[in-house]
Amino acid sequence: MKQISRAAVIWQLAAFAAVVIPHLSWLPFWLIGLCLATPAARLMIHGGRWSLPHWSLKLLLILLVAAGLLVTFSRETGMKATVALLVAGLALKLVEIYHRRDALVLLYVSLFVCATGFLFHQSIGMAIYALLSVVVVIAALNSIFQDPQRTDLLRPLKRSVRLVALSFPLMLVLFVLFPRIGPLWSVPMNQQSAVSGLSDTLAPGDISQLTKSDQLAFRVSFDGRVPEPAQRYWRSLVYTEFDGRTWRIPPGYERWHAEEEGLTVQGATVDYEVIYEPSNRNWLVALDQPLAAPQGMRIGPGHTLMITRGADRRLNYRLRSALEYQLQSRLSERERAVYLQLPPEGNLRSRERAGQWWEEAYGNPERFVDRVLDQFSRTFTYTLRPPALANDPIDGFLFDTQQGFCGHYAGALAFLLRSVGVPARVVGGYQGGEWNPYEQYLTVRQYDAHAWTEYWIEGRGWVRVDPTAAVSPERIVESSDRVFAGDPAFLSDAPLARLRFARSGWLVDVRRQLEALNFNWHRWVLNYQGQQMQFLGRLMGNVSMEKMIVALLVPFALVMSVMAWTQLRGRRSSAKSPLERKLSTLLEKLERLGLPRLPNETLQAYSLRVGKACPVLRDPMSRLASCDEAVRYAEDDAQKSDLLAVIHECHRVLRSVQAIDFEERA
């Protein structure tokens, strides 16, 4: 076991910091404190102020960290707990680095922790940062095999950059040709809990909570005409059961047969591609209404798009939707009962008012809806911070506060319709999105979450109505960041995000260009496995096993040959000591000036000949020969500094010599 140098310790600290920084956004505070304390302790040990910790102190730290992990993370937190354990282990290992073996353990685990960063961030910025982190870790690996007496911090970094550069061609070959086996970031992060997004229940104010988040929900690129903002309703969930306060999806509802609903297209269709962010939910998004489900997905009840298992990784799928349609022109008795369900008691004032408006509408559902929307437009207010509602939330909203968000209006309208015997349901999803002109795609975030109502008419089927449009029409035709810009509740959980969504022209352009770059990264790099066979088919024609083997082996052999040649050449050139290299450089310069050293000529004889040819070099070359003999044959190490000084003096003299006239030529 060899002790590592102080320069190597500095590189261990740099490698630790590089791989831990991407995880600081989610690590618990006590673990962040540990990650700050252990490098500080390592520096104290490095400076000789502290000694290495006693085994009893290390045991105590291990027990405390283990207890902290058990308290902080539950069984359901899955991969986060595993990564936190690795980070804690790295931090503890940092305080006992003394021998090469300890440093190797730290750095090998650091490479793994570096890769886990893609579990949480998958942008092109993260890819670049991970590459830089690998360079730092490899530099730390180089430093522990460096002579302990060396203090050069840049030498390991230079070697690391060279090694990584040599590996790039092989990496590209493997990326293009190697079969896809599923990326690391497809590992489920937490199968028991969902990230910020829509839920299977909808209570007043639930969607307004999502306006505090700027998390990306999905992105969409269209093949042809882009739907108008008022047509961008992204269907995700259908809420059918109401308990007097909360709308929810009833148990077993997702197993209904959607093919019985029947969809008739009545206008043009839209083709588009969706890049959907991980949500750990079974439901996806589709432009209202999808015609068919892609492979591995299905059309669920309420004509929503579903996937068999939770979306634990980024999904890329294509759809075709109809903007004008007729959905389910007939209802079964079972379905009618589900879409008319109401609790037997509660919200009495709303039931009575619904009866009055139904009489005024002469029992016509469309007139009834117009009457409700007219009332909303006259006296109601749209706000992200509605007042709290009591036990009868529909009554409180309609008669007392008259302030609310889309969930309030959609839920109230569905309740009023059911009160007069019209089947109705609440649909949850997203509305609108921000158009990116640089790559021609739509970005939809969590603050674009929305809810609307559908009611059923005999012969026409389900009719969509958005009561929010009656109160705040700008919410439907403009992007959410414009509508909510002046509301303090908007992005209140992400105050720094307001800077990114500012209306400053140049700032918006920069943000959109960066987002367009990430969009292409996700579409063509992270989802490359979806286009690999098509690309290989264009490259090779008919893809066969023999062609794949040749395509893998030939570039692999070429790249490895170049790498081997480069490494061997570098090894031969580095065989000389630094002093010998400087002397060789001087002799090469003299040769270029017309005075080469003869094959069997001693340095003493050569210096005499150079002195005759160029008198200004007589004295320094004579001293050079004497110092070289003392170093080479008398093994006088004290003369090394003198020899180096004489070589530098010869270089200075040569710089002043323009040409050499030989007094005699041998």
C-alpha positions in Angstrom: 0.0 0.0 0.0 1.5 3.3 -1.1 0.8 6.6 0.5 -0.7 9.2 -1.9 0.7 12.6 -2.4 -0.8 15.8 -1.2 -1.6 16.8 -4.8 -3.6 13.6 -5.1 -5.6 14.4 -2.0 -6.6 17.7 -3.6 -7.8 15.8 -6.7 -9.8 13.5 -4.5 -11.6 16.5 -3.0 -12.3 17.9 -6.5 -13.7 14.6 -7.7 -16.0 14.3 -4.7 -17.3 17.8 -5.2 -17.9 17.3 -8.9 -20.0 14.1 -8.5 -22.0 15.4 -5.5 -23.0 18.8 -6.8 -25.8 17.6 -9.1 -27.5 15.9 -6.2 -27.6 18.9 -3.8 -31.0 19.9 -5.1 -32.8 16.9 -3.4 -30.4 15.6 -0.7 -31.6 16.2 2.9 -30.0 19.1 4.7 -28.1 16.9 7.2 -26.5 15.0 4.4 -25.5 18.2 2.6 -23.9 19.3 5.9 -22.0 16.1 6.0 -20.8 16.6 2.4 -19.4 20.0 3.5 -17.9 18.9 6.8 -15.9 15.9 5.6 -13.9 17.8 2.9 -13.2 20.5 5.6 -12.0 17.7 7.9 -9.9 16.2 5.1 -8.2 19.6 4.5 -7.4 19.9 8.2 -5.8 16.4 8.1 -4.1 17.3 4.9 -2.6 20.4 6.5 -1.3 18.3 9.5 -3.6 20.1 12.0 -5.7 17.0 12.7 -4.8 13.3 12.8 -6.7 10.6 11.0 -9.9 9.7 12.9 -9.8 6.8 15.4 -11.8 3.7 14.5 -14.3 4.5 17.3 -15.1 7.9 15.8 -15.5 6.3 12.3 -17.9 3.7 13.8 -19.9 6.4 15.5 -20.2 8.4 12.2 -21.4 5.3 10.4 -24.1 4.6 12.9 -25.3 8.2 12.9 -25.4 8.3 9.1 -27.3 5.0 9.0 -29.8 6.3 11.5 -30.2 9.5 9.5 -30.9 7.5 6.2 -33.4 5.3 7.9 -35.3 8.2 9.4 -35.2 10.3 6.2 -36.0 7.7 3.6 -38.8 5.2 3.7 -39.2 2.0 1.8 -41.1 3.8 -1.0 -38.4 6.3 -1.8 -36.6 3.7 -3.9 -33.6 4.9 -5.9 -33.2 8.2 -4.0 -32.3 6.3 -0.8 -29.8 4.2 -2.7 -28.1 7.2 -4.2 -28.1 9.0 -0.8 -26.4 6.0 0.7 -23.7 6.1 -2.0 -23.1 9.9 -1.4 -23.0 9.3 2.4 -20.4 6.5 1.9 -18.3 8.8 -0.3 -18.4 11.6 2.3 -17.3 9.2 5.1 -14.6 7.6 3.0 -13.1 11.0 2.3 -11.9 11.5 5.9 -9.8 8.3 5.9 -7.9 8.6 2.5 -4.3 7.8 3.3 -3.2 4.9 1.0 -3.8 4.3 -2.7 -6.3 1.6 -1.9 -8.6 4.1 -0.1 -8.4 6.5 -2.9 -9.3 3.9 -5.5 -12.4 2.9 -3.6 -13.5 6.5 -3.4 -12.9 7.2 -7.1 -14.5 4.0 -8.4 -17.7 4.8 -6.4 -17.5 8.4 -7.6 -17.8 7.2 -11.2 -20.9 5.4 -10.3 -22.4 8.3 -8.5 -21.6 10.5 -11.5 -23.7 8.2 -13.7 -26.7 8.4 -11.2 -27.0 12.1 -11.9 -28.9 11.0 -15.1 -31.6 9.6 -12.8 -32.5 13.2 -11.8 -31.4 15.4 -14.8 -31.3 14.4 -18.4 -30.6 17.6 -20.2 -27.7 18.3 -22.5 -26.2 20.5 -19.8 -26.1 17.5 -17.4 -24.4 15.5 -20.1 -21.7 18.1 -20.5 -21.3 18.4 -16.8 -21.1 14.6 -16.4 -18.3 14.5 -19.0 -16.4 17.2 -17.1 -16.9 15.2 -13.9 -15.4 12.1 -15.5 -12.4 14.1 -16.6 -11.9 15.3 -13.0 -12.3 11.7 -11.6 -9.8 10.3 -14.1 -7.4 13.1 -13.2 -7.7 12.0 -9.6 -7.0 8.4 -10.6 -3.9 9.6 -12.5 -2.8 11.6 -9.5 -2.7 8.7 -7.1 -0.2 6.9 -9.4 1.9 10.0 -9.6 5.3 10.2 -7.8 4.4 11.4 -4.2 7.2 14.0 -4.5 5.5 15.7 -7.5 3.5 18.8 -6.8 2.3 19.5 -10.3 -1.5 19.7 -10.2 -2.1 20.1 -13.9 -0.2 17.1 -15.1 -2.9 14.5 -14.0 -5.5 16.8 -15.7 -3.7 16.9 -19.0 -3.4 13.1 -19.0 -7.0 12.8 -18.2 -8.1 15.1 -21.0 -6.0 13.1 -23.4 -7.4 9.7 -22.3 -11.0 11.0 -22.6 -10.3 12.5 -26.0 -8.9 9.1 -27.2 -12.1 7.4 -26.0 -14.5 9.6 -27.9 -14.3 7.8 -31.3 -14.9 4.4 -29.6 -17.8 5.9 -27.7 -19.4 7.2 -30.9 -19.0 3.8 -32.6 -20.7 2.0 -29.7 -23.5 4.6 -29.5 -24.4 4.3 -33.2 -24.0 0.5 -33.6 -24.4 -1.2 -30.2 -28.0 -2.6 -29.5 -30.1 -0.6 -27.1 -30.5 -2.3 -23.7 -32.5 0.4 -21.9 -30.9 3.5 -20.5 -29.9 4.0 -16.8 -32.5 6.7 -16.4 -35.3 4.2 -17.1 -34.9 2.8 -13.6 -38.0 3.7 -11.6 -37.3 6.4 -9.1 -40.2 5.9 -6.9 -43.0 3.5 -7.9 -45.3 4.4 -5.0 -45.4 8.2 -5.4 -45.9 10.6 -8.3 -44.1 13.8 -9.1 -45.8 17.1 -9.3 -48.7 16.8 -11.7 -52.4 15.8 -12.0 -53.8 13.5 -9.4 -56.6 10.9 -9.4 -58.7 13.2 -7.2 -59.7 16.8 -7.8 -60.7 19.1 -4.9 -61.2 22.8 -5.1 -57.8 24.4 -5.4 -55.9 21.3 -6.3 -54.9 22.5 -9.8 -54.2 26.0 -8.5 -51.4 24.3 -6.5 -49.7 23.3 -9.8 -49.3 26.9 -10.8 -46.6 27.1 -8.2 -44.5 24.7 -10.2 -42.6 25.3 -13.5 -41.9 21.6 -14.0 -42.0 20.4 -17.5 -45.0 18.2 -18.3 -44.5 17.3 -21.9 -43.5 18.8 -25.3 -45.3 18.4 -28.7 -44.2 18.8 -32.3 -46.8 18.9 -35.1 -46.4 17.4 -38.6 -48.5 20.1 -40.2 -51.0 22.7 -39.1 -50.6 23.8 -35.5 -54.0 24.0 -33.6 -55.1 27.4 -32.4 -54.5 28.1 -28.7 -58.3 27.7 -28.0 -58.1 24.1 -29.5 -55.1 22.9 -27.4 -57.0 20.8 -24.8 -54.7 18.0 -23.6 -56.9 15.3 -22.3 -55.5 13.1 -19.4 -58.1 12.2 -16.7 -61.9 11.9 -16.4 -63.4 12.4 -12.9 -66.8 10.8 -12.5 -67.5 10.3 -8.8 -68.3 13.2 -6.4 -68.6 12.9 -2.7 -69.8 16.4 -2.0 -66.3 17.9 -1.9 -63.9 16.0 -4.1 -64.1 14.6 -7.6 -62.3 11.3 -8.1 -61.9 8.3 -10.4 -64.0 5.5 -9.0 -62.3 2.1 -8.4 -62.3 -0.1 -11.4 -63.2 2.7 -13.8 -60.0 2.4 -15.7 -61.0 -1.2 -16.7 -64.1 -0.1 -18.6 -64.0 -0.9 -22.3 -63.3 2.3 -24.1 -64.1 0.8 -27.5 -67.8 0.9 -26.6 -67.8 4.7 -26.5 -67.4 5.2 -30.2 -65.7 8.1 -31.8 -66.8 9.7 -35.1 -64.4 12.1 -36.8 -66.2 15.2 -38.2 -63.3 17.3 -39.5 -59.6 17.4 -40.2 -57.2 15.4 -38.1 -53.9 16.5 -36.5 -50.7 14.4 -36.4 -48.1 15.1 -33.7 -45.3 13.7 -31.6 -45.3 13.9 -27.8 -42.2 13.7 -25.5 -43.8 13.0 -22.1 -41.9 13.5 -18.9 -41.8 10.8 -16.2 -44.8 11.0 -13.8 -45.1 7.4 -12.3 -48.7 7.5 -13.4 -50.7 5.3 -15.7 -52.3 8.1 -17.7 -50.7 10.1 -20.4 -51.8 13.1 -22.5 -53.4 13.4 -25.9 -54.9 16.3 -27.9 -58.7 16.0 -27.5 -59.6 13.5 -29.1 -57.1 10.7 -29.9 -58.1 8.3 -32.7 -56.0 5.3 -31.7 -53.3 4.4 -29.1 -49.7 3.7 -30.0 -48.1 0.3 -29.4 -47.9 -0.5 -25.7 -50.6 2.0 -24.8 -54.4 1.9 -24.9 -57.5 4.1 -25.0 -59.0 4.1 -21.6 -62.5 5.1 -20.4 -63.5 8.7 -21.1 -61.3 8.3 -24.3 -58.1 9.0 -22.4 -54.7 7.6 -23.3 -53.2 5.1 -20.8 -50.1 2.9 -20.3 -50.0 -0.4 -18.6 -47.4 0.5 -16.1 -46.5 3.9 -14.6 -44.6 6.3 -16.8 -41.3 6.0 -14.9 -39.2 7.3 -17.7 -39.5 9.8 -20.6 -41.8 8.5 -23.3 -41.8 9.4 -27.0 -45.0 8.5 -28.9 -46.9 9.6 -32.0 -50.7 10.3 -32.2 -53.4 11.4 -34.5 -56.3 13.4 -33.0 -59.6 14.9 -34.2 -60.4 18.4 -33.2 -64.1 18.0 -34.4 -65.8 14.8 -33.4 -68.8 13.0 -31.9 -68.0 10.9 -28.9 -70.4 8.2 -27.6 -73.8 9.1 -29.0 -75.5 6.5 -26.7 -75.2 5.8 -23.0 -76.0 2.5 -21.2 -78.0 2.5 -18.1 -74.9 1.7 -16.1 -73.0 4.6 -17.6 -75.9 7.0 -17.1 -76.0 6.1 -13.4 -72.3 6.8 -13.0 -72.5 10.2 -14.8 -75.5 11.3 -12.7 -74.2 10.2 -9.3 -74.4 12.7 -6.5 -74.4 12.4 -2.8 -77.9 12.3 -1.4 -77.4 15.4 0.8 -75.4 18.6 0.8 -75.1 21.8 -1.3 -78.9 22.3 -1.1 -78.8 25.9 -2.3 -77.0 24.9 -5.4 -79.5 22.2 -6.1 -82.4 24.6 -5.8 -80.7 27.2 -8.0 -80.1 24.5 -10.6 -83.8 23.7 -10.6 -84.7 27.3 -11.2 -82.3 27.7 -14.1 -83.5 24.4 -15.6 -87.0 25.7 -15.7 -85.8 29.0 -17.2 -84.0 26.9 -19.9 -87.2 24.9 -20.6 -85.3 21.7 -20.0 -82.8 22.3 -22.8 -79.2 21.3 -21.6 -77.5 23.8 -24.0 -79.6 26.7 -22.8 -79.0 25.6 -19.2 -75.3 25.7 -19.7 -75.5 29.1 -21.3 -77.4 30.4 -18.3 -74.8 29.1 -15.9 -71.9 30.6 -18.0 -73.7 33.9 -18.2 -73.9 34.0 -14.4 -70.2 33.1 -14.1 -69.2 35.9 -16.5 -71.2 38.6 -14.6 -70.3 38.2 -11.0 -67.5 35.7 -10.6 -63.7 36.3 -10.4 -60.9 34.1 -11.6 -58.0 33.9 -9.1 -55.1 31.6 -8.1 -55.8 32.3 -4.4 -59.5 31.6 -3.8 -60.9 31.8 -0.2 -61.3 28.6 1.7 -64.6 26.8 1.4 -66.7 25.3 4.1 -68.5 21.9 4.3 -70.6 22.6 1.3 -68.0 23.8 -1.2 -70.4 24.1 -4.2 -72.7 26.4 -2.2 -69.8 28.3 -0.8 -68.4 28.9 -4.2 -71.6 29.8 -6.0 -73.2 32.0 -3.4 -70.5 33.3 -1.0 -67.0 33.6 -2.4 -67.6 33.6 -6.2 -63.9 33.4 -6.6 -62.0 30.4 -7.9 -59.7 28.5 -10.3 -60.6 26.2 -13.2 -61.3 23.3 -10.8 -64.0 25.3 -9.0 -65.8 26.2 -12.2 -65.6 22.8 -13.8 -66.7 21.0 -10.7 -69.6 23.4 -10.0 -70.9 23.2 -13.6 -70.8 19.4 -13.5 -72.6 19.4 -10.2 -75.4 21.7 -11.5 -75.8 19.6 -14.6 -76.2 16.4 -12.7 -78.6 18.1 -10.3 -81.1 18.5 -13.2 -80.5 15.0 -14.7 -77.9 15.8 -17.4 -75.0 13.3 -17.4 -71.8 15.2 -16.8 -68.2 14.7 -15.8 -65.0 16.7 -15.1 -62.0 16.3 -17.4 -58.5 17.0 -16.1 -55.5 17.7 -18.3 -53.6 20.7 -19.7 -54.6 23.6 -21.8 -52.4 25.8 -24.0 -48.6 25.7 -23.9 -45.8 28.0 -25.0 -44.7 27.9 -28.6 -41.0 27.7 -29.3 -40.3 29.3 -32.7 -36.7 28.0 -32.9 -37.6 24.3 -33.2 -41.3 24.6 -33.9 -42.7 22.8 -30.9 -45.0 23.4 -28.0 -43.9 23.3 -24.3 -46.5 22.4 -21.7 -45.6 22.8 -18.0 -47.4 21.9 -14.8 -48.7 25.4 -14.4 -50.7 24.8 -17.7 -52.8 22.1 -15.8 -56.5 22.7 -16.4 -60.0 21.3 -15.8 -63.1 21.5 -17.9 -66.6 19.9 -18.1 -68.2 17.5 -20.5 -72.0 16.9 -20.6 -73.9 14.4 -22.6 -76.8 15.1 -25.0 -78.9 12.4 -26.7 -77.7 12.0 -30.3 -74.8 14.3 -30.0 -72.7 12.5 -27.4 -70.3 14.3 -25.1 -70.0 18.0 -25.5 -67.0 19.9 -24.1 -67.6 23.2 -22.3 -64.9 25.2 -20.5 -66.5 27.5 -17.9 -63.2 29.1 -17.3 -63.5 30.8 -20.7 -66.6 32.6 -19.5 -64.8 34.2 -16.5 -61.2 34.5 -17.9 -61.1 34.1 -21.7 -57.5 35.2 -21.8 -56.6 32.0 -19.9 -57.6 30.0 -23.0 -56.1 32.1 -25.8 -52.8 33.1 -24.1 -50.0 31.2 -22.4 -50.3 30.8 -18.7 -47.0 32.6 -17.9 -48.6 35.7 -19.5 -51.9 35.4 -17.8 -50.5 34.7 -14.3 -47.4 37.0 -14.5 -48.8 39.5 -12.1 -50.2 37.0 -9.5 -47.9 36.5 -6.5 -49.2 32.9 -6.2 -47.8 32.0 -9.7 -44.5 30.1 -9.4 -44.4 30.8 -5.6 -42.6 27.5 -5.0 -40.0 28.4 -7.6 -39.2 32.1 -7.2 -36.1 31.9 -9.4 -38.2 30.6 -12.2 -39.8 34.0 -12.5 -36.5 35.3 -13.9 -36.6 32.7 -16.6 -40.2 33.5 -17.6 -39.7 37.3 -17.6 -41.0 39.1 -20.6 -37.6 40.7 -21.4 -37.1 40.0 -25.1 -33.5 38.9 -25.1 -34.0 36.8 -21.9 -37.0 35.0 -23.5 -34.9 34.3 -26.7 -32.0 32.9 -24.7 -34.3 30.6 -22.7 -36.2 29.4 -25.7 -32.9 28.6 -27.6 -31.6 26.6 -24.7 -34.9 24.8 -24.4 -34.8 24.0 -28.1 -31.3 22.6 -27.7 -32.6 20.3 -24.9 -35.6 19.3 -27.0 -33.4 18.1 -29.8 -31.2 16.3 -27.2 -34.1 14.4 -25.8 -35.6 13.7 -29.2 -32.6 12.4 -31.1 -30.1 11.3 -28.4 -32.0 10.1 -25.4 -34.6 8.4 -27.6 -32.1 7.2 -30.2 -33.1 3.6 -29.6 -36.4 4.4 -31.3 -34.6 5.4 -34.5 -31.6 3.1 -34.4 -32.9 0.4 -36.8 -34.1 2.9 -39.3 -30.7 4.7 -39.3 -28.8 1.4 -39.6 -31.1 0.4 -42.4 -30.3 3.6 -44.4 -26.6 3.1 -43.6 -26.2 -0.6 -44.4 -29.3 -1.5 -46.4 -30.5 -4.9 -45.3 -29.3 -5.2 -41.6 -27.9 -8.7 -40.9 -25.9 -10.3 -38.1 -22.8 -10.5 -40.3 -23.0 -6.8 -41.3 -23.5 -5.8 -37.6 -20.4 -7.8 -36.5 -18.2 -6.3 -39.2 -19.6 -2.8 -38.5 -18.7 -3.3 -34.9 -15.3 -5.0 -35.2 -13.7 -2.9 -38.0 -14.2 0.6 -36.4 -13.4 -1.0 -33.0 -10.1 -2.4 -34.3 -9.2 0.9 -36.0 -9.9 3.0 -33.0 -8.0 0.6 -30.7 -5.1 0.6 -33.1 -4.9 4.4 -33.1 -5.2 4.5 -29.3 -2.4 1.8 -28.9 -0.1 3.6 -31.4 -0.7 7.0 -29.6 0.0 5.5 -26.2 3.1 3.6 -27.3 4.5 6.7 -29.1 3.9 8.8 -26.0 5.6 6.2 -23.9 8.8 6.2 -26.1 9.0 9.9 -26.1 8.5 10.1 -22.3 11.4 7.7 -21.6 13.9 10.5 -21.4 14.2 12.6 -18.3 13.2 16.3 -18.4 16.9 17.2 -18.4 17.7 15.0 -21.4 14.7 16.4 -23.3 15.9 19.9 -22.8 19.4 18.9 -24.0 17.9 17.2 -27.1 16.0 20.3 -27.9 19.2 22.4 -27.8 21.0 19.9 -30.1 18.0 19.9 -32.6 18.2 23.7 -32.7 21.9 23.6 -33.5 21.3 21.1 -36.2 18.7 23.4 -37.8 21.3 26.2 -37.8 23.6 24.0 -39.8 25.8 22.3 -37.2 24.6 18.7 -36.5 26.3 16.4 -34.0 28.1 13.5 -35.7 26.9 9.9 -34.8 30.2 8.9 -32.9 31.1 12.4 -31.7 31.4 13.0 -27.9 29.7 16.0 -26.4 33.1 17.4 -25.5 34.4 17.2 -29.1 31.1 18.6 -30.4 31.3 21.6 -28.1 34.8 22.4 -29.4 33.6 22.2 -33.0 30.6 24.5 -32.2 32.9 26.9 -30.4 35.1 27.2 -33.5 32.1 27.7 -35.8 30.4 30.2 -33.5 32.7 31.9 -31.0 29.9 33.3 -28.9 29.0 29.7 -28.0 32.5 28.6 -27.1 32.3 29.3 -23.3 28.7 28.1 -22.6 29.2 24.9 -24.8 32.5 24.1 -22.9 30.8 24.4 -19.6 27.9 22.4 -20.9 30.2 19.5 -21.8 31.9 19.6 -18.4 28.6 19.7 -16.4 27.2 16.8 -18.6 30.2 14.6 -17.8 29.9 15.4 -14.1 26.2 14.4 -14.1 26.5 11.4 -16.4 29.7 9.8 -15.2 30.4 11.1 -11.8 26.7 10.9 -10.8 27.0 14.3 -9.2 23.3 15.3 -8.8 24.3 18.7 -7.5 25.5 19.5 -11.0 22.0 19.0 -12.5 20.9 22.5 -11.7 24.2 23.9 -13.2 23.7 21.8 -16.3 20.1 23.1 -16.7 21.3 26.7 -16.2 24.0 26.3 -18.9 21.4 24.8 -21.4 19.2 27.8 -20.8 22.2 30.1 -21.4 22.9 28.4 -24.7 19.3 28.9 -25.8 19.6 32.6 -25.0 22.8 32.9 -27.0 21.2 31.1 -30.0 18.3 33.5 -30.0 20.7 36.3 -30.7 22.6 34.4 -33.5 21.1 35.1 -36.9 23.4 32.8 -38.9 26.6 30.8 -38.4 29.6 31.1 -40.8 31.6 27.9 -40.4 35.3 28.5 -40.2 35.9 24.9 -41.0 33.5 22.1 -42.0 34.0 18.5 -41.1 
